[in-house]
Amino acid sequence: MYGGLIIDTHHHLWEVRHYPWLTAPPSPKIFGGAYEPLRHDYLIDDLRADFGAINVVKSLHVQAHFNPPDHVGETRWLQSVADAHGYPHGIVGYAAMDEPGIGATLDAHMQFDNFRVIRDVVAWHPGNAAWRMVARPDHCLSPAFRKGLEELEARGLHFEL
């Protein structure tokens, strides 16, 4: 078994009160409909306990659909966790790439030291509405979405979908 250093490149932390989808009635989601086991706070001590003896030296928190519309709130909260506990080392924040004010949203995320990347889940599936996160299959070709990508590029940021 591998015993070297590990970087966890995708995990989530949450206080349920900030994630309305966790307290809403169960509904089909892109990751399935049985997410009741997730309906509890999952904080840095829980993550470290799950690491166990594995030598995780760095981690990257990927946005988990924080309390809309305060998407920068998740980055703000995670930075406070990182400042207090040393984890996560990187934060993937959320912004709707086609929102008119995306530049201001990106600038707000960039105020936090551990912020690295923007994620916008742009999934579209022709046969399963639960697997659609956007309204149409050509969403990423829209002028507004492409403008969002230009705003990322202007700031030297990356996009994770």
N, C-alpha and C positions, 0 to 999 in steps of 0.2 A: 504494500500500500504506500502511496505517495506521502511523504512526511515533511515536504518542504513548505515554503511560504505560499499562502493563498490570498488572492484578492477576490472578494465577493463583488461581482459586477452588477448584481441586480437583486435588491431586497427592498422590503417596505417596512416602515414603522408607522404606527398610528395610535392616536387617541380617538376612539370610536366617535366621540362627540363632534369631531371635525370632519367626519366622512359620512355624509348623509346616506350614501348608497348602502352603507353597512347597517343602518337602522331602518331603512325603508322595507316594506314588504318584499319578500323574495320574488325575483322575476328573472326570466332568462337573461343571461349575460354572455358576453363573448367567451368567458372562462367557465361557463356552466351556470346552473341555477341553484346548486346546493352550497351556499357559502355561509350557512349558519355557523360553522366552526370558526369563522373569522370574526365573529361579532363580539370581540373583546379587545381591550387595549393590547397592543403589541409594541413594547418599548425597548429601549436599548439593552436593558438587562435580560429581556427575553431573547433578543437576538444573540447576545453573547452566550447565554446558556445554550442556545441551539448550536452555536459554533462548537461548544464542548472543547475537546482537546485539539481540534483542528486549528492550525496556526494561521488564522485569518488576520493579516496585518493591515489590510485596508478594505474599505467597503464603499459601495456606490448605492445610494438610495434613489430609486426610480419613482417618480411621482405616482400617487395612488388616488387621484381624483379628490383632492382636498375640498373643503367647503366652498362651493361656487358662491359668489364670483371672486372670492379672495384667493386666487391661485398662488399669488406670491406669499400668502400666509404660510403655506406649507414649507417653502424655502426658508422663511423667517424662523419658523419653529424648528426645522431641522438644523439650522445653523446654531440655534441655542443649544440643541442636544449635542452637536459636535463640539461646541465650545466647552460644554460641561463634561463630556465623556470621551472625547477623542474620536468618536464615530458618529456619523459617516464622514468619510474623507472627501467624498464627492456627492453633489446633489444634482439630480436631473429634475428640472422644474417643468411646469406645465404652462403652455400658452396656446390658445387657438391660433393657428398660423394664419387664418383668414380674418382675424378680428381687426377692425380699423385702427385701434390703438396699440397694436402689437409692439411698436417701438418703445413706448412708455412701459409696457409690461416687461419687456426684455431688460430695459434699464433698471427697473425695480429689482428684478432677480439678480442682476449683476452687482448689486450693493452688498451681496453676501459672499464671503471669501470662498466657501466650498461649492458654490454654484458652478456648474460646468456645461450643461447641455439642456436643450429644450426637447420635450417629448409631446407629441400630439398624436393620439391614436386615430389613425385615418383609415381604419379597416372598412371595407365594403364587400359584401357577399351577395351574389345575385339571388340565391335561394333561401337565405336564412336571415330574417330581419334582426334576430338577436346578435348576429355577427356584423351588423352595420353600425359603424360609429359616425359615419358621414351620410349626407342625404343622397349622394349620387356617385356613380363609379368614377367620374372624371374630376372629382373634387380637387385633386392635387394639380390639375391643369388650369384651375381657375386663376384669373388675374390676382384676386385677393390673396390666395394661397402663395402664389409665386412672389408677390410683394413681401409676404411674411418671410420667405426664404431669403430675399434680398436684405431684409432687416437683420436677419441672423448673420449673413455674410459680412455686412457692414460692421458688425461687432465682433467678428472672429469667432462666432459661436457655431456649434454643430446642431444637427437635427437628428432626433431618434424617433423612428416610427415603429 
